[in-house]
Amino acid sequence: MTREELGKQIYNVAHITGEFLLRSGKISNEYFDKYLFESDPVLLDEIGKYMKDLVPEDTVILAGLEMGGIPLATSISFKNGKPVVFVRKEAKKYGTRKLAEGLDFKGKKLCVVEDVVTTGGQIITSANELRELGAIVEDVICVIVREEKAFENLSNAGLKLTPLFTMEELKKLAGVT
């Protein structure tokens, strides 16, 4: 599948309309239901193929953010052989009480993996928490960026955002703009 065909498929499978409250607090009349493309094994595999090329070469570990970043990071890991840590929105309150499950990442360079980014708020929070735990976090990759403001917000937090697609690009590929 070409990148263009993949973008069209993602749009056709995951784009829904209605009224949606975004994590940022904004209301949107369109939404990308990431679980519709992440739960499709063919699309997830294709996304992993293309996203593996977005991972900086000096990355040691992929950091999949709960929940949507986890299957994406795992798919990418199968393609590039880099291990994965699974990052919670908050440290669990029992057992090991960890924020991130998997390998020891202290002192290692992580690349954060996310699905859809609007403002980047949760990414910034998670990246800062990982940094506090000793990780080196500079790069973020995602499937879709909804708003240009995300680039600035993440840059201000010392993070470089590299998307597979922007929302505008997906619309063009699907022939809706």
Backbone as a chain_set.jsonl record, in Angstrom:
{"seq": "MTREELGKQIYNVAHITGEFLLRSGKISNEYFDKYLFESDPVLLDEIGKYMKDLVPEDTVILAGLEMGGIPLATSISFKNGKPVVFVRKEAKKYGTRKLAEGLDFKGKKLCVVEDVVTTGGQIITSANELRELGAIVEDVICVIVREEKAFENLSNAGLKLTPLFTMEELKKLAGVT", "coords": {"N": [[0.855, -1.178, 0.0], [0.613, 2.194, -0.885], [1.825, 5.262, 0.614], [-0.017, 7.299, 0.202], [-2.359, 5.841, -0.379], [-2.649, 4.609, 2.084], [-3.156, 6.84, 3.746], [-5.643, 7.662, 2.704], [-7.172, 5.394, 3.316], [-7.024, 5.42, 6.147], [-8.428, 7.793, 6.66], [-10.967, 7.145, 5.549], [-11.745, 4.974, 7.133], [-11.596, 5.878, 9.805], [-12.527, 8.524, 10.146], [-15.083, 10.371, 11.547], [-18.219, 12.085, 11.959], [-20.004, 14.543, 13.907], [-20.671, 15.754, 17.169], [-18.014, 16.4, 19.197], [-16.175, 16.281, 22.194], [-12.985, 17.284, 22.687], [-9.808, 16.238, 24.142], [-8.415, 18.535, 24.702], [-10.368, 20.229, 25.472], [-11.762, 21.561, 23.588], [-14.51, 21.74, 21.282], [-15.375, 19.726, 18.574], [-16.558, 19.165, 15.234], [-15.809, 17.036, 13.812], [-13.989, 13.967, 13.964], [-11.269, 11.777, 14.547], [-11.458, 8.546, 15.015], [-9.287, 6.84, 16.457], [-9.069, 4.227, 17.324], [-10.41, 2.752, 15.476], [-8.664, 2.55, 13.3], [-6.445, 1.512, 14.578], [-7.24, -0.936, 15.542], [-7.528, -2.489, 13.374], [-5.852, -4.997, 11.86], [-4.488, -4.989, 9.362], [-4.308, -2.257, 8.618], [-2.952, -1.281, 10.91], [-0.528, -2.643, 10.692], [0.442, -1.568, 8.265], [0.638, 1.144, 8.978], [2.622, 0.946, 10.94], [4.779, 0.186, 9.292], [5.289, 2.551, 7.837], [5.653, 4.425, 9.899], [7.939, 3.551, 11.192], [10.036, 4.636, 9.82], [10.02, 7.22, 10.7], [11.167, 7.286, 13.158], [13.83, 8.552, 14.999], [17.263, 7.744, 14.364], [18.969, 7.516, 16.583], [17.389, 6.693, 18.635], [16.712, 4.658, 21.421], [14.709, 3.32, 22.795], [11.242, 2.841, 22.225], [8.434, 4.744, 23.26], [5.338, 4.097, 24.014], [2.368, 5.82, 24.414], [-0.327, 5.573, 26.71], [-3.629, 5.194, 25.633], [-3.659, 4.706, 22.935], [-1.078, 4.971, 21.789], [0.244, 2.667, 22.436], [-0.395, 0.203, 20.881], [0.575, 1.169, 18.436], [3.319, 1.747, 18.934], [4.15, -0.839, 19.469], [3.688, -2.101, 16.996], [5.513, -0.674, 15.4], [7.861, -1.434, 16.673], [8.024, -4.147, 15.983], [8.803, -3.795, 13.387], [11.234, -2.324, 13.391], [12.795, -3.39, 15.384], [13.338, -2.151, 17.795], [13.039, -1.921, 21.334], [10.122, -1.519, 23.515], [8.506, 0.689, 25.831], [5.646, 0.967, 27.894], [3.63, 3.59, 28.523], [1.841, 4.968, 31.138], [-0.976, 7.165, 31.826], [-0.91, 8.076, 34.349], [1.055, 7.092, 37.159], [0.551, 3.777, 38.285], [-1.371, 2.923, 41.175], [-0.816, 0.795, 42.767], [0.916, -2.339, 43.387], [3.848, -2.323, 41.508], [3.781, 0.375, 41.134], [4.471, 1.915, 38.903], [5.074, 4.371, 36.338], [5.75, 3.812, 33.762], [5.829, 0.806, 31.996], [7.932, -1.98, 31.418], [11.188, -2.136, 29.967], [14.155, -0.923, 31.709], [14.627, 2.456, 31.428], [16.16, 4.56, 32.186], [18.439, 7.131, 31.559], [18.441, 6.596, 28.877], [17.662, 7.202, 25.394], [14.468, 8.003, 24.437], [11.763, 7.686, 22.125], [8.75, 9.15, 21.847], [5.604, 7.752, 21.137], [2.552, 8.4, 19.663], [-0.961, 8.564, 18.84], [-3.166, 10.41, 17.745], [-2.731, 13.878, 17.666], [-3.662, 16.875, 19.122], [-3.33, 19.354, 20.725], [-1.146, 18.591, 22.161], [-0.911, 18.386, 24.896], [-1.086, 16.127, 26.76], [1.109, 14.683, 25.884], [3.245, 16.373, 26.499], [3.043, 16.419, 29.303], [3.499, 13.667, 29.88], [6.066, 13.318, 28.732], [7.602, 15.028, 30.33], [7.321, 13.748, 32.81], [8.589, 11.31, 32.249], [11.153, 12.279, 31.784], [11.748, 13.213, 34.357], [12.094, 10.788, 35.547], [14.479, 10.031, 34.531], [14.779, 9.55, 31.777], [15.801, 10.352, 28.427], [14.179, 12.512, 26.474], [13.245, 13.718, 23.478], [11.993, 13.516, 21.048], [8.932, 13.05, 19.258], [6.605, 11.026, 17.651], [3.733, 10.659, 15.559], [0.544, 9.498, 14.287], [-1.471, 11.219, 13.257], [-1.692, 14.74, 13.101], [-3.801, 17.085, 14.388], [-3.966, 19.897, 14.774], [-2.012, 22.729, 13.896], [-0.887, 24.158, 15.969], [0.083, 22.331, 17.769], [2.711, 21.693, 17.036], [4.188, 23.967, 17.79], [3.579, 24.082, 20.558], [4.737, 21.655, 21.489], [7.384, 22.055, 20.689], [8.081, 24.211, 22.329], [8.273, 22.834, 24.67], [10.566, 21.479, 24.367], [10.442, 19.394, 22.53], [10.432, 17.591, 19.491], [8.086, 17.238, 17.017], [6.985, 14.809, 14.784], [4.818, 14.006, 12.379], [2.985, 11.331, 10.739], [0.886, 11.983, 9.096], [-0.912, 15.06, 8.469], [-4.058, 16.433, 9.472], [-5.209, 17.936, 7.453], [-3.832, 16.985, 5.211], [-4.771, 14.324, 5.135], [-7.448, 14.8, 4.509], [-7.196, 15.865, 1.942], [-6.096, 13.67, 0.598], [-8.256, 11.961, 0.761], [-9.981, 13.269, -0.812], [-11.732, 15.291, 0.066], [-11.391, 18.018, 0.38]], "CA": [[0.0, 0.0, 0.0], [1.389, 3.432, -0.89], [1.524, 6.177, 1.718], [-1.245, 7.999, -0.166], [-3.462, 4.888, -0.186], [-2.794, 4.445, 3.525], [-3.837, 8.034, 4.257], [-7.048, 7.597, 2.286], [-7.788, 4.326, 4.111], [-7.168, 5.906, 7.525], [-9.536, 8.743, 6.662], [-12.233, 6.454, 5.285], [-12.069, 4.069, 8.243], [-11.61, 6.476, 11.14], [-13.122, 9.862, 10.219], [-16.509, 10.38, 11.86], [-18.735, 13.433, 12.206], [-20.929, 14.686, 15.017], [-20.131, 16.753, 18.104], [-17.07, 15.676, 20.036], [-15.36, 17.029, 23.135], [-11.597, 16.843, 22.6], [-9.064, 16.302, 25.394], [-8.016, 19.932, 24.879], [-11.524, 20.984, 25.929], [-12.44, 22.117, 22.429], [-15.575, 20.96, 20.648], [-15.114, 19.546, 17.146], [-17.634, 18.479, 14.516], [-15.225, 15.853, 13.19], [-13.148, 13.239, 14.907], [-10.61, 10.579, 14.047], [-11.534, 7.477, 16.01], [-8.022, 6.121, 16.264], [-9.214, 2.796, 17.585], [-10.893, 2.116, 14.26], [-7.518, 2.136, 12.479], [-5.494, 0.747, 15.385], [-7.75, -2.287, 15.782], [-7.516, -3.186, 12.09], [-4.477, -5.502, 11.755], [-3.851, -4.6, 8.104], [-3.945, -0.837, 8.723], [-1.938, -1.122, 11.947], [0.73, -3.121, 10.119], [0.887, -0.575, 7.281], [1.047, 2.34, 9.721], [3.926, 0.614, 11.528], [5.797, 0.211, 8.222], [5.633, 3.932, 7.507], [6.113, 5.16, 11.077], [9.298, 3.135, 11.576], [10.97, 5.563, 9.172], [9.975, 8.503, 11.413], [11.899, 7.138, 14.419], [15.228, 8.964, 14.873], [18.198, 6.616, 14.446], [19.603, 7.386, 17.896], [16.393, 6.228, 19.608], [17.02, 3.362, 22.025], [13.446, 2.683, 23.194], [9.994, 3.506, 21.857], [7.576, 4.953, 24.43], [3.943, 4.167, 23.595], [1.516, 6.442, 25.42], [-1.639, 4.965, 26.957], [-3.771, 3.824, 25.193], [-3.459, 4.583, 21.503], [0.326, 4.854, 21.389], [0.774, 1.337, 22.759], [-0.358, -0.688, 19.725], [1.419, 1.762, 17.404], [4.715, 1.509, 19.298], [4.396, -2.272, 19.322], [3.789, -2.365, 15.562], [6.795, -0.117, 14.946], [8.898, -2.279, 17.264], [8.134, -5.339, 15.141], [9.44, -3.408, 12.118], [12.61, -1.827, 13.524], [13.519, -4.14, 16.406], [13.586, -1.38, 19.023], [12.12, -2.3, 22.407], [9.041, -0.583, 23.839], [7.938, 0.837, 27.168], [4.249, 1.352, 27.832], [3.548, 4.726, 29.44], [0.507, 5.259, 31.664], [-1.286, 8.586, 32.032], [-0.411, 8.324, 35.709], [1.609, 5.873, 37.756], [-0.491, 2.982, 38.948], [-1.369, 3.163, 42.623], [-0.615, -0.481, 43.464], [1.989, -3.159, 42.816], [5.131, -1.643, 41.306], [3.497, 1.821, 41.108], [5.26, 2.489, 37.81], [4.481, 5.192, 35.29], [6.03, 3.136, 32.494], [6.091, -0.625, 32.143], [8.869, -2.535, 30.448], [12.622, -2.031, 30.243], [14.718, 0.226, 32.412], [14.904, 3.47, 30.411], [16.932, 5.657, 32.774], [19.631, 7.485, 30.804], [18.313, 6.166, 27.475], [16.868, 8.086, 24.535], [13.155, 7.487, 24.081], [10.932, 8.382, 21.146], [7.35, 9.007, 22.246], [4.705, 7.364, 20.048], [1.167, 8.756, 19.954], [-1.844, 8.361, 17.692], [-3.68, 11.674, 17.234], [-2.285, 14.992, 18.501], [-4.371, 18.135, 18.892], [-2.502, 20.423, 21.305], [0.068, 17.987, 22.708], [-0.882, 18.517, 26.353], [-0.738, 14.88, 27.449], [2.474, 14.321, 25.493], [4.163, 17.204, 27.292], [2.987, 15.899, 30.672], [4.17, 12.358, 29.926], [7.496, 13.501, 28.446], [8.227, 15.608, 31.525], [7.376, 12.704, 33.838], [9.641, 10.375, 31.846], [12.419, 12.983, 32.031], [11.977, 13.192, 35.806], [12.527, 9.425, 35.875], [15.813, 9.828, 33.981], [14.804, 9.304, 30.335], [16.101, 11.445, 27.502], [13.009, 12.573, 25.597], [13.32, 14.865, 22.585], [11.255, 13.276, 19.81], [7.579, 12.505, 19.302], [6.021, 10.717, 16.351], [2.309, 10.369, 15.67], [-0.119, 9.194, 13.025], [-2.198, 12.39, 12.761], [-1.712, 16.01, 13.83], [-5.054, 17.803, 14.097], [-3.783, 21.351, 14.766], [-0.636, 23.218, 13.744], [-0.433, 24.66, 17.276], [0.775, 21.246, 18.466], [4.139, 21.787, 16.755], [4.723, 25.035, 18.639], [3.47, 23.676, 21.962], [5.742, 20.635, 21.782], [8.704, 22.683, 20.548], [8.304, 24.994, 23.553], [8.584, 21.869, 25.732], [11.797, 20.784, 23.998], [10.091, 18.173, 21.813], [10.232, 17.697, 18.048], [6.952, 16.43, 16.591], [7.007, 14.366, 13.396], [3.607, 13.221, 12.099], [2.856, 10.602, 9.486], [-0.056, 12.794, 8.322], [-1.694, 16.118, 9.102], [-5.469, 16.244, 9.172], [-5.461, 18.536, 6.134], [-3.328, 16.062, 4.199], [-5.703, 13.202, 5.051], [-8.639, 15.27, 3.796], [-6.836, 15.969, 0.518], [-5.95, 12.311, 0.071], [-9.595, 11.377, 0.68], [-10.745, 14.045, -1.785], [-12.816, 16.048, 0.709], [-11.124, 19.46, 0.49]], "C": [[0.897, 1.237, 0.0], [0.993, 4.285, 0.315], [0.197, 6.898, 1.451], [-2.472, 7.094, 0.029], [-3.725, 4.665, 1.306], [-3.542, 5.632, 4.125], [-5.314, 8.031, 3.918], [-7.794, 6.545, 3.099], [-8.028, 4.772, 5.549], [-8.353, 6.855, 7.605], [-10.868, 8.022, 6.524], [-12.677, 5.568, 6.446], [-12.355, 4.83, 9.539], [-12.266, 7.848, 11.249], [-14.623, 9.743, 10.469], [-16.94, 11.825, 12.138], [-19.792, 13.396, 13.296], [-20.441, 15.835, 15.878], [-19.29, 16.017, 19.125], [-16.301, 16.641, 20.935], [-13.953, 16.451, 23.072], [-10.919, 16.97, 23.955], [-8.671, 17.732, 25.729], [-9.149, 20.787, 25.435], [-12.309, 21.611, 24.789], [-13.529, 21.164, 21.953], [-15.252, 20.902, 19.155], [-16.297, 18.83, 16.509], [-17.107, 17.296, 13.707], [-14.21, 15.246, 14.136], [-12.494, 12.08, 14.168], [-10.634, 9.56, 15.17], [-10.358, 6.546, 15.766], [-8.157, 4.624, 16.476], [-9.76, 2.051, 16.375], [-9.74, 1.744, 13.33], [-6.51, 1.318, 13.273], [-5.951, -0.69, 15.622], [-7.827, -3.113, 14.499], [-6.087, -3.68, 11.844], [-3.764, -5.098, 10.47], [-3.412, -3.139, 8.17], [-2.848, -0.619, 9.766], [-0.568, -1.551, 11.428], [1.304, -2.113, 9.121], [1.361, 0.713, 7.965], [2.417, 2.109, 10.345], [5.045, 0.665, 10.506], [6.241, 1.635, 7.918], [6.186, 4.696, 8.714], [7.516, 4.754, 11.51], [10.343, 4.072, 10.981], [10.983, 6.939, 9.826], [10.804, 8.476, 12.7], [13.35, 7.579, 14.218], [16.179, 7.78, 15.123], [18.796, 6.419, 15.833], [18.622, 6.988, 19.005], [16.792, 4.848, 20.115], [15.732, 2.599, 22.31], [12.273, 3.521, 22.694], [9.115, 3.608, 23.1], [6.142, 5.154, 23.955], [3.084, 4.726, 24.703], [0.166, 5.738, 25.485], [-2.723, 5.786, 26.255], [-3.343, 3.692, 23.74], [-2.03, 4.419, 21.044], [0.897, 3.466, 21.602], [0.741, 0.385, 21.559], [0.531, -0.147, 18.604], [2.893, 1.494, 17.688], [5.074, 0.039, 19.134], [4.552, -2.639, 17.851], [5.12, -1.874, 15.005], [7.948, -0.982, 15.438], [9.109, -3.553, 16.452], [8.883, -5.035, 13.849], [10.908, -3.009, 12.276], [13.411, -2.507, 14.636], [13.837, -3.377, 17.676], [12.58, -1.798, 20.089], [11.149, -1.164, 22.745], [8.837, -0.511, 25.346], [6.524, 1.37, 26.983], [3.997, 2.377, 28.929], [2.096, 4.994, 29.824], [0.29, 6.768, 31.747], [-0.892, 9.019, 33.435], [0.088, 7.002, 36.268], [0.501, 5.096, 38.448], [-0.298, 3.071, 40.454], [-1.128, 1.891, 43.437], [0.554, -1.218, 42.817], [3.294, -2.389, 42.72], [5.013, -0.128, 41.293], [4.292, 2.556, 40.026], [4.419, 3.359, 36.882], [4.617, 4.477, 33.947], [6.427, 1.692, 32.759], [7.037, -1.094, 31.05], [10.297, -2.35, 30.921], [12.981, -0.839, 31.128], [15.132, 1.247, 31.351], [15.746, 4.633, 30.937], [18.221, 5.87, 31.965], [19.572, 7.121, 29.327], [17.408, 7.124, 26.705], [15.593, 7.385, 24.093], [12.556, 8.322, 22.967], [9.493, 8.101, 21.536], [6.509, 8.713, 21.004], [3.267, 7.646, 20.491], [0.336, 8.585, 18.688], [-2.274, 9.685, 17.08], [-3.29, 12.783, 18.205], [-3.071, 16.243, 18.115], [-3.525, 19.289, 19.416], [-1.184, 19.884, 21.856], [0.15, 17.994, 24.215], [-0.468, 17.256, 27.089], [0.678, 14.429, 27.108], [3.48, 15.094, 26.335], [4.209, 16.701, 28.73], [3.766, 14.593, 30.79], [5.665, 12.484, 29.688], [8.218, 14.063, 29.671], [8.335, 14.581, 32.651], [8.459, 11.678, 33.513], [11.021, 10.994, 32.075], [12.761, 12.979, 33.517], [12.473, 11.83, 36.277], [13.853, 9.067, 35.208], [15.902, 9.558, 32.498], [15.238, 10.563, 29.588], [14.971, 11.44, 26.478], [13.072, 13.868, 24.796], [12.393, 14.746, 21.382], [9.899, 12.638, 20.07], [7.168, 12.209, 17.872], [4.553, 10.376, 16.571], [1.743, 10.038, 14.302], [-0.729, 10.461, 12.442], [-2.002, 13.585, 13.689], [-2.97, 16.742, 13.4], [-4.831, 19.299, 13.925], [-2.305, 21.715, 14.686], [-0.041, 23.677, 15.079], [0.346, 23.593, 18.042], [2.29, 21.321, 18.246], [4.81, 22.81, 17.666], [4.704, 24.636, 20.11], [4.55, 22.66, 22.33], [7.151, 21.202, 21.666], [9.055, 23.491, 21.797], [8.64, 24.108, 24.74], [9.84, 21.053, 25.404], [11.566, 19.482, 23.251], [9.885, 18.466, 20.332], [9.141, 16.718, 17.644], [7.075, 16.105, 15.107], [5.777, 13.492, 13.149], [3.749, 12.406, 10.814], [1.955, 11.4, 8.546], [-0.542, 13.971, 9.155], [-3.152, 15.852, 8.735], [-5.794, 16.807, 7.791], [-4.982, 17.62, 5.016], [-4.262, 14.862, 4.03], [-6.949, 13.592, 4.27], [-8.367, 15.358, 2.294], [-6.741, 14.585, -0.102], [-7.309, 11.633, -0.112], [-10.496, 12.144, -0.281], [-11.881, 14.851, -1.188], [-12.507, 17.523, 0.908], [-11.124, 20.119, -0.861]], "O": [[1.836, 1.323, 0.792], [-0.038, 4.054, 0.948], [-0.61, 7.084, 2.362], [-3.499, 7.538, 0.542], [-4.874, 4.548, 1.734], [-4.459, 5.447, 4.925], [-6.147, 8.365, 4.761], [-8.925, 6.779, 3.525], [-9.099, 4.535, 6.108], [-9.186, 6.744, 8.505], [-11.792, 8.263, 7.3], [-13.874, 5.437, 6.703], [-13.261, 4.461, 10.287], [-12.539, 8.297, 12.362], [-15.343, 9.099, 9.706], [-16.124, 12.67, 12.505], [-20.393, 12.357, 13.57], [-19.858, 16.791, 15.366], [-19.773, 15.131, 19.829], [-15.836, 17.688, 20.485], [-13.744, 15.274, 23.366], [-11.383, 17.712, 24.82], [-8.599, 18.102, 26.901], [-8.93, 21.934, 25.825], [-13.402, 22.135, 25.001], [-13.476, 19.957, 22.189], [-14.899, 21.914, 18.551], [-16.955, 18.004, 17.141], [-17.867, 16.632, 13.002], [-13.649, 15.926, 14.995], [-13.093, 11.479, 13.276], [-9.915, 9.696, 16.16], [-10.432, 5.601, 14.98], [-7.429, 3.84, 15.865], [-9.586, 0.837, 16.267], [-9.817, 0.729, 12.638], [-5.788, 0.506, 12.694], [-5.125, -1.567, 15.876], [-8.155, -4.299, 14.539], [-5.191, -2.861, 11.638], [-2.552, -4.886, 10.484], [-2.278, -2.814, 7.819], [-1.915, 0.148, 9.529], [0.436, -0.892, 11.699], [2.504, -1.836, 9.13], [2.37, 1.296, 7.569], [3.28, 2.985, 10.286], [6.143, 1.134, 10.809], [7.433, 1.896, 7.76], [7.087, 5.522, 8.565], [8.215, 5.549, 12.138], [11.406, 4.278, 11.565], [11.866, 7.747, 9.538], [11.108, 9.526, 13.265], [14.037, 7.036, 13.353], [15.925, 6.933, 15.98], [19.099, 5.292, 16.224], [18.991, 6.952, 20.179], [17.166, 3.975, 19.332], [15.659, 1.388, 22.099], [12.309, 4.751, 22.735], [9.055, 2.674, 23.901], [5.771, 6.253, 23.54], [3.059, 4.185, 25.809], [-0.407, 5.358, 24.464], [-2.679, 7.015, 26.317], [-2.739, 2.692, 23.352], [-1.781, 3.791, 20.015], [1.923, 3.119, 21.016], [1.776, -0.2, 21.239], [1.172, -0.924, 17.897], [3.633, 1.066, 16.803], [6.182, -0.289, 18.708], [5.448, -3.404, 17.494], [5.774, -2.573, 14.231], [8.902, -1.231, 14.701], [10.244, -3.988, 16.257], [9.526, -5.917, 13.279], [11.733, -3.31, 11.413], [14.596, -2.217, 14.802], [14.533, -3.895, 18.549], [11.404, -2.006, 19.789], [11.327, -0.02, 22.325], [8.974, -1.51, 26.052], [6.24, 2.119, 26.048], [4.131, 2.077, 30.115], [1.239, 5.215, 28.968], [1.244, 7.546, 31.74], [-0.58, 10.185, 33.674], [-0.394, 5.931, 35.898], [-0.369, 5.669, 39.105], [0.816, 3.271, 40.937], [-1.227, 1.913, 44.664], [1.109, -0.764, 41.816], [3.791, -1.865, 43.717], [6.012, 0.579, 41.425], [4.729, 3.69, 40.228], [3.23, 3.119, 36.673], [3.719, 4.529, 33.107], [7.249, 1.401, 33.629], [6.949, -0.657, 29.903], [10.582, -2.399, 32.117], [12.214, 0.113, 31.269], [15.917, 0.92, 30.461], [16.011, 5.586, 30.205], [18.983, 4.935, 31.72], [20.547, 7.317, 28.602], [16.52, 7.764, 27.269], [15.627, 6.326, 23.466], [12.811, 9.523, 22.874], [9.062, 6.948, 21.554], [6.679, 9.341, 19.959], [2.826, 7.192, 21.547], [0.884, 8.474, 17.591], [-1.798, 10.05, 16.005], [-3.488, 12.657, 19.413], [-3.138, 16.618, 16.944], [-3.052, 20.114, 18.634], [-0.217, 20.632, 22.002], [1.19, 17.641, 24.771], [0.409, 17.304, 27.951], [1.368, 13.856, 27.951], [4.455, 14.525, 26.825], [5.286, 16.57, 29.311], [4.591, 14.432, 31.689], [6.456, 11.83, 30.368], [9.318, 13.622, 30.005], [9.336, 14.55, 33.367], [9.17, 11.226, 34.41], [11.948, 10.309, 32.508], [13.913, 12.769, 33.897], [13.183, 11.728, 37.278], [14.305, 7.926, 35.306], [17.002, 9.351, 31.987], [15.06, 11.683, 30.065], [14.82, 10.489, 25.71], [12.969, 14.964, 25.347], [12.043, 15.751, 20.764], [9.737, 11.809, 20.966], [7.358, 13.037, 16.98], [4.173, 9.871, 17.628], [2.389, 10.271, 13.28], [-0.532, 10.755, 11.262], [-2.127, 13.464, 14.908], [-3.187, 16.99, 12.215], [-5.426, 19.916, 13.041], [-1.46, 21.089, 15.327], [1.169, 23.59, 15.287], [1.185, 23.925, 18.88], [3.065, 21.044, 19.162], [5.868, 22.548, 18.239], [5.688, 24.827, 20.825], [5.203, 22.791, 23.365], [8.022, 20.86, 22.467], [10.193, 23.458, 22.265], [9.228, 24.576, 25.715], [10.141, 20.065, 26.074], [12.388, 18.568, 23.321], [9.25, 19.454, 19.963], [9.248, 15.517, 17.894], [7.247, 16.997, 14.276], [5.699, 12.37, 13.65], [4.53, 12.747, 9.926], [2.222, 11.488, 7.347], [-0.583, 13.902, 10.383], [-3.433, 15.122, 7.784], [-6.572, 16.212, 7.045], [-5.647, 17.492, 3.988], [-4.517, 14.43, 2.906], [-7.452, 12.809, 3.464], [-9.205, 14.972, 1.478], [-7.247, 14.354, -1.2], [-7.491, 10.83, -1.027], [-11.628, 11.736, -0.542], [-12.891, 15.079, -1.853], [-13.291, 18.224, 1.548], [-10.917, 21.328, -0.958]]}, "num_chains": 1, "name": "protein.A"}
